[in-house]
């Protein structure tokens, strides 16, 4: 028997460390080749670590929420044969193992930890030990009921599906037909694809009304912690001001319906491609909105291209995938890219480069958009725009001869938040009025 030390690989250009979001193994577990070890997060992108060998886990380097440097030991696995540790002395005591992992993981002891229990999404694991793990701390059962695991049923392997033996075995145990699972990338199915399939197809129960629930402590780690830190920094450092304007989108909705009726195999158009196109047409006139503010250097950078952030809600939390050079895309291209990026954000396949570098952000809650919102600016940007819910209301409309009449119209508010250090109220109001002219006359949006 030998030992194989799996070190955290380079999982992104310029990345020096990654946070342990969740463990899928603990000391003493048997892991198969290509089996899941842990989920690591960096720059808001979560990467699944898979075992390169089969064997028994004898050491793990940290708990969920800890930060591990690239190249540091992540897991030690006892394998058949020599492994990759030459002339290794007999297994040290638990205290020695903890000291060695701490020594080989730079700054691990300096990482800030949140004093609360392990998150429900992360499987509790013992602290790093050799073969005698410490028991995981007890935690209350979650209030909400979890989605039931599908009853296992025999599943024949799909002839044209690319998947490792470990993935096929897990799918068979869960009763999942691999032919129904969509791979996130390369055409090869991974454990993360199975997780995404289960999260969108399994249905959870509801707690009966009147039943007393139990208190629950959730450790804020991974993406949730980064969101909390970014939002706190944004509200703490940026003097926000909000501006809300009412838009008549009756004509735009009619135009959208006409285009969708003849779209063929192209993606269905929502409101967002029209709004993004209108925003891109106006930003050359309002460059102060398409900008970053470096408050430490006291420098505002105004961008010539529009790299538009699109706030998207995912099972892991809020992400902002970026539509690169949005000003050079037509409605159909925008709709395609919106769908692709939203799916990549939801299933965790979005690359780091697709989740950074935005110059202005649009955030939409769709039909739940409310009457008005005050969105938080995506720092270091200086503006964020949020369309709200469309409602039907009676409005006074001028006829052909100037006589007013009452009509049922579709109305939508658009909310803006701006950084008052860079954007004046007059700038925001002028931009909103010009945007209103484009939205209410959709032919101007489509004109070159």
N, C-alpha and C positions, 0 to 999 in steps of 0.2 A: 504494500500500500504506500502511496505517496500523497503529497499535498500540492494542490494547484491554487496559486494566489491570483485571483482575478482583480486586476487593477482598473480603476475608473479610466476608460479610454477618452481620447479627445473627441468630444461630441459636438463641437462647433468651433468655427474659426474665432480665435481671440478669447475663447472661454477658458478661465483659469480654475473654476470650481463649479460645483453643482450641488443643489440641495436634495436630500433624500425626502421624497414626497410620501412614498409608501413602500413597505417591504412585502414581498410575496413569499419569502422563506424565513425560517428561523433556525437557530442552531439545532442540529439533530435531524433536520428534514433531509429527505433524499430528493435530489434535483436531477432531471434529465437534461441531456444536451438540448439547447434551444429553449429550455424551460425558463420561466420568468424569475428574475431575482429581485429587482427593485425598479421603481419609477423615479427618475432623476429629473429635476427641473432647472432650467437656466434660461434667462431672457424670456420668461413666460412660456417657453416651449417645454413640454414634458417628453422625455425620451425613456423608452423602456429598455432596461438592461436584461439581456438574455445570457444564460450560462453557455460557455463554449465547451463544457465537458459535463459528464455525468458523474455523480458521486454524492457524498454526504456533506452537508454544510457544517463546518466546525467553528468558524469565526465569522462575525459580521461587524462592520465598522460603523457603528452609530445607530441612532434611532431616527424615526421620522422627524424632520425639522432640522437635523444636523446638516452642515455643509462640509463636503468632501472635496479636496483638491484633486485636479486632474493628475493621474499617475499614482495616486495613493491606493492602498489596498481597500477593496470594497468587500469582498467575500473570499474566504479560504475554504476550499472544498477538498475533502479526502477522496482520492481517486484510485482506481486500479492502476498499477504501474508506478513509475517514478515521479509523475507530476512535473511541476516546473520549479520546485524548490530542491536544490542539490545539497546533499550532505546535511540535511536538516536535523537538528538535535531533537530528542524526544519532546513531545508536546509540553510546553511550559504551563505553569499554573495560571489560573484565571487572572490574577493580579498582574502577572508579567505580560500576558496577552494584551490587557487593557493599556498598559504602559507603552507597549510596542506600537499598537494602532494609533495611540495619541501622538507618539513621537513621529510617526510616518505620515500623519495627516496634519499639514501646517494650519495653524490658527483654528483648528477644530474646537479647541477649548474656549476660544474667544467669541464664538458665534452666539448671538443673543437667542435665548430660548423663551418661549411663552409658557408661563407657569399654569398649565391646564392639562386636561386629559387628552389622550390620543383621539384624533378625528375619527368619526365613524367610517369614513371612506378608507382610512389607512388601517391595514391589518395589524393589530398590536404584536410587537416582537419584543423579545427580551433584550437587555443591554448586552453589549459585546462581551462574550466569554469564550472559553475554549470549548468545553463539552458540558459544563454545568451552568446553563443559563439561569439568570435571576427570573423569578416569576414576574409576569407583566402586571402592572398595577390594575386593581379592580376598577371598573367603570360602570356607570349606570347604563341600563339598556336605553337605546334611543326612543324618544317619544313616538316618532313616526314609524309605522310598520314598513318593513323592507319588501322589495319585490321578490315574490317566491321564485325559487329555482325551478326551472322547467323539469318535468318528470323525464328521466333518462329514457331514451328509446334507441334501438339499434339504427345506426345510420351508415349507409354504404358510402365509402370514400368517393368523392367527386373526381372523375377522371381528369378534368382539365384544371383543377384547382391546385395552385402551388402553395404548400404549407408544410411545416416541419412535422415530424412524428408527434412531438409534444402538443402542438396545436391541434392536430387531427384527433389525438386521444382525448384532449379536453373537450373538443366539440362533440365527440361521440358520447362522452359522459354526460354532457349537458343536453343531448338530443338535438343538436343544431346541425342542419344540412349546410355544409360548407358552400354549396352552390348558391345559397341564398345570402351569403355574407359578402359585402363589397369591400375589397382591399383598399386601404388608404393610399398605398404607393407601391411601385414596382410590380404590381400584379400578384404579390405574394401576401398571403394571409398571415397575420400575426396575432398574438394574444390581445393586443389593444383593439384589433378589429372585432374580436369576439366580445370584448367588453362593450364596445360601442353598439354592437348588434343587440346585446342583452338589455342595455339601458334604454333602447328605443322600442323594444318589443315586449319586454316584461312589464306587467302591470302590478302595482302595489295595492294593498287593501287600505281601508279607511278606518280610523279609530272611531268606535261608536260614540255618539254624543253623550256627554255626561260622565264618561269614564275619566277618573283622575289619572293624569299622566305622571311620569317621573321626570325629575330634573335631569338635565344633561349638560355636561361640560364638553366643549369642542375645542380642541387645540387648533389655533390659527397657524397653519403652515402652508408651504407651497404657494400656489397662485393666489389663494385667499389672503395670505400674509402680504404678498407683493402689492395686491390691489389696495389693501388697507394702508400700507406705507405710502404708496403713490398718491392716493386720494387725500391722505392727511397732509402730505407735503404740498399738494396743489392748493388746498384750502388755506393752509397756513401761510404760504408765501405769495399767492396770487390774489390781488384785490379784484374779485369777480364783480361784474355788473351784468344784469340780465335785460334783454329786450325781446318783447313778444309782439308779433304782428299777425293780423288775420288775413287769410288768403281764400279767395273764391276759386276752388279747384274743379268746378263743374265742367268747364271746357277741357281741362287736362284729363279728367277721368273719361270723358267721351273719346278723346284722342287715344288714350291708352287702350280702351276697349276695342277701338277700330284696328289698332296695330296688332293687338293680341289675336284678333279674329283671323288674321292672315299671316300669323307668325310661322306656320309650318313646323319644322323640327327645332326652331330656335327657342330659347328659354322664354318663359312668360315674363312680361314686363310688369314690374311693380312701380310704385311711386318713386323709389330711390333713384333709378337711372335718370329720370327726368330732373329730379332735384339736383343730383350731382352734376349733370350737364349744365344746368343753369348756373350753379355755383362756379363751375370752372370758367364759364363765359364772363363772369363778373370779376373774378379775382385779379386779372391784370389791371383793372381800374381801382381795386382796393387791395394793394399789395400788403398793407399793414395787417390784414387778416390771415394771409398765407405766410406765416412767419414763426420763428422761434425766438424766445427771449432768454439770453444767458444772463441771469441776474447777478452772477458773481463777476463776470467780465464787464457787465453793463453794455452788452452788444445785442442788437436786434438783427437777425438774419432773415431777409425777405427772399422767398424762393420763386424762381421763374417757372418751375414745374409744380403741378399739384399732385402730391402724394397723399391721397385721401384716406384717412383712417376711418374704419367702419366698425363702430362698437357692436360687438356680438355677444349675446348671452350664451354660455356653454355650460355643460354639467359641472365643470370645474370652476366656473366663475366668469367674470367679464374679461373678454379679450378684445384687442383692437387690431385685426388684420388690416393690411395696407394695400390699397389699389394704386400701383405705381403708374405715374404719368396718366392720371385720370383724364386730363384735358385732351389727350389724343385718342380717346376711345369713343365710339358711338354708343347709342342706347343698347344695342344687342350685345356688344362687347362688354359693356359695363354690367349688364344683367348676368352674363356668363361668369365674369370674374367675381361678382358678388356672391353667386351661388357656390363657386369653387372655394373661395376663401372662407365662407361661412361654414361649409362642410368640413374643411381642413381644421378650422378652429374647434369645431364640436368634437371631432374624433381624435384630436391631438396630433394630427400629422402635419400641422403648419410648421414651416421652417422659421428659424429665428429671424431671417431676413424678411419674412412676410409679416412679422409682428413688431417691426420697429421702423423708424424713419418717416412717420407721417408728419405732414406739415399743417393739416387742419382736419378736424374730425366731424363726422356726422353720426348722431346717435338717434335711434328710433325704436320705440316700443311697439310699433305696429298698431293693431286695433286697441291695445291697452295704453295708448299714448297719452291719455288724459287731456285736459283742456289746455294746460300749459305746464312747462317744466323749467327747472333751473339747473341744467346739466353742469357737471364739474369739468373744468378744462383739463385736457390731456397734456400735462406739463411735459416739455417746455413750449408747447404750442400756445397760441394767444387767443384762440377762438374755437368754439364748438357749436354746432347747429343741430337742433332737434325738431323734426316734424312731429306734430301731435295727431290725435285721432281725427278722422274725417266725420263730420256730423252734418245732417240735413236740417236746414233752417229756412223759414220764410224770409225773403229779402226784397227790398225795393229795387226794381230794375227798370232802367230807362228804355223805352221802346224806340222804334225807328223814327217817330216824329217827336221824340223828346218827352212823351207822356210816361210817367212812372206807373208801374204795375207791380203786383206782388207775385213772386215766383218761389218755388222750392229750389234752393241752391245747396251745393255741397261745399261746406266751409271747413277749413283746416287752419289751425294756428301753427306758426313756426316760431320756436323759441331759440334765442341765442344767448350764450354766455361769453363775455370777452374779458381780457386782461386790461384793466383800466390804466396800467402803466404804459401800454403800447397803443391801445385802441381807444379813441375818444367816443363819447356817446353819439356825436354827430356822424362819425364814420359808420357806426353800427346801424343807426337809423337810416342813413342814406343807402347802405348796402341792402337793408331789408326792403326798402321801397323799390329799389331797382329789381330785386329778386321777385317781388310781388308782381311787377309788370311782366316779367318773363313767364312766371307760373300761370298767371291768369290769361296769357295769350300764348299758348303752347306752340303756335307756328313760329314764334320768335326763337324758341328753344331749338327747333329742328332746322332753322335757317343756318346756313354756313357762316 
